[in-house]
């Protein structure tokens, strides 16, 4: 059997280098994707916590608004009673 031509051996060696580079890139890609997924999870937790704080703030503001309306009614009724007693 005659030896393989030199060009074929060079091609085979280059092909092996490309396979190794492809594997290295695939591992780097997987590592980067894992990091990004972890960061996305962290950001999701932060957003959920902020949404919960906003909901709590809105509920508190709504309660305060209701109490303020009740207080305004009480003050208005007190003024009417005070005005009526003078006459």
C-alpha positions in Angstrom: 0.0 0.0 0.0 1.5 3.4 -1.0 1.9 6.1 1.7 -0.8 8.8 1.9 0.0 12.0 0.1 1.4 14.8 2.2 -1.5 17.0 1.4 -3.9 14.4 2.8 -1.9 14.2 6.0 -1.9 18.0 6.4 -5.6 18.1 5.8 -6.2 15.3 8.4 -4.1 17.2 10.9 -5.9 20.5 10.3 -9.3 18.7 10.5 -8.3 17.3 13.9 -7.3 20.8 15.1 -10.6 22.1 13.9 -12.5 19.4 15.8 -10.6 20.2 19.0 -11.3 23.9 18.5 -15.0 23.1 17.9 -15.1 21.2 21.2 -13.3 24.0 23.1 -15.8 26.5 21.7 -18.7 24.3 22.6 -17.5 24.0 26.2 -16.9 27.7 26.4 -20.4 28.3 25.0 -22.0 26.0 27.5 -20.1 27.7 30.4 -21.2 31.1 29.2 -24.8 30.0 28.8 -24.8 28.5 32.4 -23.4 31.9 33.7 -26.1 33.8 31.8 -28.9 31.5 33.1 -27.6 32.0 36.6 -27.6 35.8 36.1 -31.1 35.6 34.6 -32.3 33.7 37.7 -30.8 36.4 40.0 -32.4 39.2 38.0 -35.7 37.4 38.0 -35.6 37.1 41.8 -34.7 40.8 42.1 -37.6 41.8 39.8 -40.0 39.6 41.8 -38.9 41.2 45.0 -39.3 44.7 43.5 -42.8 43.8 42.3 -43.7 42.6 45.7 -42.5 45.9 47.3 -44.5 47.9 44.8 -47.6 45.9 45.5 -47.1 46.4 49.3 -46.5 50.1 48.7 -49.7 50.4 46.6 -51.7 48.6 49.2 -50.4 50.8 51.9 -51.1 54.0 49.9 -54.6 52.8 49.2 -55.2 52.2 52.9 -53.9 55.6 53.7 -56.1 57.2 51.1 -59.1 55.5 52.6 -58.2 56.7 56.1 -57.6 60.2 54.8 -61.1 60.2 53.2 -62.6 59.0 56.4 -60.7 61.7 58.3 -61.9 64.4 55.9 -65.5 63.2 56.4 -65.0 63.4 60.1 -63.6 66.9 60.0 -66.4 68.0 57.7 -69.0 66.5 60.0 -67.3 68.3 62.9 -67.5 71.6 61.1 -71.2 71.1 60.3 -71.9 70.3 64.0 -69.9 73.3 65.2 -71.6 75.6 62.7 -75.0 74.3 63.7 -74.5 74.9 67.4 -73.8 78.6 67.1 -77.2 79.4 65.5 
